[in-house]
Amino acid sequence: MLEQLKELITNYVAVDADSITENSRFAEDLGFNSYDFICMLGDCEDEFDIEIEQSEAAKSKTVGELITYIEGVRA
């Protein structure tokens, strides 16, 4: 799932996919603004065939936290 998220992330911000880790913070490390983050969540819904509650997913500050959220929704 991390590799899939890296691909989605690089569609929105100019970072090297190899530099993205589960500890990468969306705003501070990757340069996301709130609009880009919400748009990326829409892509995550399509990619993982899930429905994301944006207010809950927005609490994810790191890539790892978003992975945990997505895994919980998929379960």
N, C-alpha and C positions, 0 to 999 in steps of 0.2 A: 504494500500500500504506500510506503514511503516513496518508492520510485514513481508511482502514478501521481502522487501529490507534487513531487518535484517538477514533473512535467507541467502540471496545471499552474503551479506557482510561477514558473518561468514565462508563462504566457502573460503575466501581469506585471512582473517586476524584472529589471535587468540585473539578475544575479546568476552566477554560475551554478548550475544544478548540483555540481559536485560539492559545493560549499554549504548546501542545505542539509541540516541535520534535524533530528527530533527536538533538539534544544534550541533551534533557531526561532527567534521571536518574530512574529509577523511584522509589527510596526518598527521596532527598534533595530532588528538585524536585517530584515528583508526589504524594508521601505514601503510596506503596504499602507495605503490610506483606507479609510472605512469603506469607501465606494468600491475600490478594487477587491477588498476582502469579501464584501457581499456578492459581488459578481463571481468571484472564484467559488463561493459556496454554491451558487447556481450550477457551475460546472461540475462541482463535486456530486451534486444530486444526479446529474446525467451520467457521470462516470461510474458511480457506485450504485446507481438505481435505488436511491433512497430519498426520503423526504426529510429535509433539514429544518429544524426549528431555529430560525436565524438568531433569535434572542439568546438561545442556549448555546449555539455554536459560536456566537460572538464572544463568549466568555473564554474561548480558547485563545491563549496568548502565544502558545508555541505550536510548532508543527506536530509534536508528539501529543499535545493535548487535543488537537483536532483529530488525530488518528484515533485516540481513545474514544472521543465522541462518536466518530463515524462507526467504529467497531461496535459501540453500544447500540447505535440505531439499527445496525445490520443484524444484531443478535435476535 
